[in-house]
Amino acid sequence: MNRFSQQDLDEIDQLWRSVPADHVWTGWSASGAEPEEIWLYRTRAHWRKFPLRKTDNGFALFDERGRPVADAETLSDLLRAVESIPGLADSAAQENGD
């Protein structure tokens, strides 16, 4: 499995700090200096965890059962891919009581 570099971690941190406070992706975490997997969290109400893995061609995001959710060459592209998943923003709004 590919490992995330410190530069990758810095980019992830910058990217997720740049999204609005009510964005569907509310946080991330990792363990170790060069982790093989990072966890992205969806909505503070439920804290669903999505594993992010680095691939030979970029990045891939999976659900809790290991099914692919999105992939992209760059982290910015991955964020756009996630934001374009139909119904994701709607379900986040329902979870937040909107």
C-alpha positions in Angstrom: 0.0 0.0 0.0 1.2 3.5 -0.7 2.0 5.9 2.2 1.0 9.5 2.6 3.9 11.9 2.9 4.0 14.9 5.2 3.3 17.0 2.1 0.2 15.0 1.5 -0.9 15.5 5.1 -0.3 19.2 4.9 -2.3 19.4 1.7 -5.2 17.5 3.2 -5.2 19.7 6.2 -5.2 22.9 4.1 -7.9 21.5 1.8 -10.3 20.5 4.7 -9.7 23.8 6.5 -10.7 25.7 3.3 -14.2 24.2 3.1 -17.2 25.9 4.8 -18.1 25.0 8.4 -21.3 23.3 7.2 -19.5 21.2 4.6 -20.5 17.5 4.4 -16.8 16.5 5.2 -16.1 17.8 8.7 -12.8 16.4 9.6 -9.9 14.0 9.1 -7.5 12.0 11.2 -4.4 9.8 10.6 -2.1 7.8 12.7 1.7 7.9 12.3 4.1 10.0 10.4 3.5 8.3 7.0 0.1 6.6 7.3 -1.2 4.1 4.7 -4.7 5.3 5.4 -6.4 8.5 6.5 -10.0 8.8 7.8 -12.3 11.4 6.6 -15.4 12.2 8.6 -18.9 13.1 7.4 -21.1 15.3 9.6 -20.5 15.9 13.2 -23.8 14.4 14.1 -22.9 10.9 13.0 -19.1 10.9 12.5 -19.2 8.4 9.7 -15.6 7.4 8.8 -14.4 7.0 5.2 -10.9 5.5 4.6 -8.8 7.5 2.2 -5.9 5.6 0.5 -3.1 6.8 -1.8 -3.0 4.9 -5.0 -0.4 4.7 -7.9 -2.6 7.1 -9.8 -3.8 9.5 -7.0 -6.2 8.9 -4.2 -9.2 6.7 -3.5 -12.0 7.0 -0.9 -14.0 4.1 0.4 -17.0 3.6 2.6 -17.1 1.7 5.9 -17.5 -1.6 4.1 -14.5 -1.0 1.8 -16.6 -0.1 -1.3 -15.1 2.6 -3.6 -16.8 6.0 -3.2 -14.6 8.2 -5.3 -11.2 8.4 -6.8 -9.1 11.2 -8.4 -5.6 12.1 -9.4 -5.3 15.1 -6.9 -6.9 15.8 -3.5 -8.6 18.9 -4.9 -10.2 16.7 -7.7 -11.2 14.1 -5.0 -13.0 16.8 -3.0 -14.9 17.9 -6.2 -15.7 14.2 -6.9 -17.1 13.8 -3.4 -19.1 17.0 -3.6 -20.7 15.8 -6.9 -22.0 12.5 -5.4 -25.8 12.8 -5.8 -27.7 13.2 -2.6 -24.7 13.5 -0.4 -25.3 17.1 0.5 -29.0 16.4 1.0 -28.4 13.5 3.4 -26.0 15.7 5.4 -28.6 18.4 5.7 -31.1 15.9 7.0 -28.6 14.6 9.5 -28.1 18.2 10.7 -31.8 18.8 11.0 -32.0 21.3 8.1 
